[in-house]
Amino acid sequence: GTDDIDLFYNDETVRNNFLNYDSANITVSCKKDSIRLYQLDAMEENIDYTIRLWAQPLNKTRLISVVVVFPKNESTLLESYSKELFPELPACP
C-alpha cells in the first residue's frame, strides 16, 4: 500500500529512475504533508536539465507520480508548470 512509499521513493530509487541520462544528481528533496518532491540536475547530450518528481498517495493502494523535465534555460516555464501541478509544493523551500 501507500504506507510503503519509502520503499519506492527514496534517494536511491529516484536516482535509479534517471540512469539513462548522461548524469543526474538529486539537488534537493522535501516533503509537505503527504507530498514528496525530488529535484535533480541532469545532463543529456551536453544539455543541462532540471527534473522535478512529485509523489503523493491518493488512497491506501494508489499513488500519483509526476515528473517534469525542462532545459535549465526554461526555468520560468518549469516554475509555472510546478505551480499548476502542485500549488502546495511547487518547489522545495
Secondary structure, DSSP 4 states (H G I P E B T S, - for coil): -GGGHHHHSSHHHHHHHTTTSSEEEEEEEEEETTEEEEEEEEEETTEEEEEEEEEEE-SSS-EEEEEEEEEGGGHHHHHHHHHHH-TT-SS--
